[in-house]
Amino acid sequence: MAQLKVTQVKSLIGANPKARESVRSLGLKRIHHSVLIEDTPQSRGYLHAARHLVAVAEAGAADEAAGTKRSGK
């Protein structure tokens, strides 16, 4: 299955609770933190709820070789 690279680009301060929980469920902990997730309907729902807080891109071969998580800075 395809993977998506998700990066938190905005703070959760002041975000609605549903979006905040969606970002945490994706495994993001801070701004500029990136994770690789499987492209499933469940993860698409999380991304839709928090679309104003995250940036999404398809994971390339370089991202997959580097591992599933990377530090923000």
N, C-alpha and C positions, 0 to 999 in steps of 0.2 A: 504494500500500500504506500502511497505517496506521503511524504513528510512535509510539514510546513515549519518555517522558522518564524517564531513569534517573538517580538521585542516590545517591552513596555516603554512607551515614549512619553507618557504623562503621569503625574502623581495621582494617587488614589484619594488624596485629601479632597473632600467635598464631592466625591463621586457617589452616585446612588449605590445603595447596598448590593443590589443585584449585579451591577458591573464590578464592584469591588470583589465580591465572592467569585465571580467568573475569572477575574485575573488571578486570584489566588489558586483557583482550581486548575488553571493552566500551568501552575508551577512558577510563576513570576514573583519575584520578591522585591525588586527595586527598579528604578528607572534605568534604562539601557541594559537591563538583564535580558538575555535571550535564551530560549529553549527550543528544541526540536520536538514537535508533536506529530502523532499520526493524524492523517486527514480523515476524520470520521464525522458522522452527523452530530455526535455529541460535542466534539471539539469545535465544529462549525457553529453550533449554538452558543457556546461560550464566547467565541470570537465575535459573533453578531451582537451579543449583549454588551461587549466591551470594545466595540469597534472604534470608539473615539479615544481610547486609552492605549491601544496597541498598534503596531505595524506588523503586517504579515507578508511573507515572501515564500516562494517555493524553495525548499532546501536543495542546494546543489551538491555535487559530489564532494567538494571541498568541505562543506559544512558537515556532511555525514561522516567523513573521515576524521574530523576533529573531535567527535564525540557528541553526546546528546545534550550536554549543557556547557555553557561557557560563562565566565564572569562578566560582569557588566563593564568594568573598566580595565 
